[in-house]
Amino acid sequence: MFPDLEYIRWIEGRPPRATHDLGSSDLDPWVDDGGPATAADLPPPETDRSLSAMVADRYDVPEDHVLPTAGATHANVLAAVAALDGAEADADRVLVEKPGYEPLRATPRLFGATVDRFLRPPEDDAILNPDRVEGALTDETALVTVTNRHNPSGRLTDRDTLAAAAERTAEADVPLLVDEVYGPFGADDGTGPFGGVTAAGLDGVVVSGSLTKFHGCGPMGVGWLIGDPAFLEHARKAARHLPALSEPSRRLGRRVLAAPGSVEPRAREQLRTNHDLLAEFAAERADLSGTVHEGSTYAFLAHDEVDGDVVAEAAWADDVLVVPGRFFEDEASFRVSVSGAAEDVRAALSALGAVLDGV
């Protein structure tokens, strides 16, 4: 009944066992420089506004457009169920980008959906092409799912392109889910939530996000869905059957959102530093191809001589964790993510370089 999530099963337990972790993508901005070490060390908010109201403020949407969730995975599950629940009786197909993050294409099958695909191929630099989205829609499509930044490539899609894709899906009366857990990743401060790009507020769009990646608060499990209240009502109905966001996590999430100056500048600086380290590493390796997109701290790379499994297995034998591309439907590639302190990233990339020299 439950489809296996091969990537999740494969990576479970590996990051803490690796001497050099180039698989994890959660930033760790809690730097001990006189500031807070964890979310619990931040002061309580001076406002009594709810978590949903604080998220709504950051996204500039009404509070009834926000549903707090137990992380982005929970949000994406609820979005899939809500779309299927609210669709016409014969609309039971979910359209997902390829290559893509495994749970986004596997989980809808748990609820009886058939999963179709549209391409964001590496040879096109993983561009989100609204024409490809439109061409893959059918009368049975209940939901279209994309990531921004794209996972695994790190490609960032601008709001105009997201709006164009949303127009195509809206014409077919199909919601567009944009998973934005990596949306805040960027070297420069932007205009969207947390300095990135967001699709929130576009007609027919549902956005998922969390405090996990950019804010480095993975253990708290704080996420959200943002969308039309009618769509969220279907999600709330489904949420009553699933574990909910805990009250302690809500309280910690409010602390993080109430103190952007304590967390976000550090995260931004870490993004700048680590992106540059990864980009320099990839540029200096004549045996690697692939793009380290501007502002991204992760990339989908390929070795000229061996496939992603060979690289990942050789790396793991030397206590270096990288992710085989087969989990993202591209066996030739592997995913590298740099999320730690700069000195740890330098050591990890040096160790990966030694692995690549030997394959």
Protein Blocks (a to p, Z undefined) as FASTA:
>chain_A
ZZcdfklmmmgoklmmpmbackbfcdcfbccehiafbfklpccdfbfcdfklmmmmmnop
afklpccdebjklmmmmmmmmmmmmmcfklccdcddddddfklmmmmmmnopacdddddd
fkloopacfklmmmmpcfklcbdcddddddfkopacdfklmmmmmmmmmmnopacdddfk
lmmgcfbdcfbehhiacfehiahiacdddfklmnopmmnopacddddfklmmmmmmmmmm
pccddfklmmmmmmmmmmmmlmmmmmmmmmmmmmmmmmmmmmmmmkbgcdddehiabdcd
ddfkbcfklmmmmmmmnopacddfklnopakbccdddfbdfklmmmmmmmmmmmmmmZZ
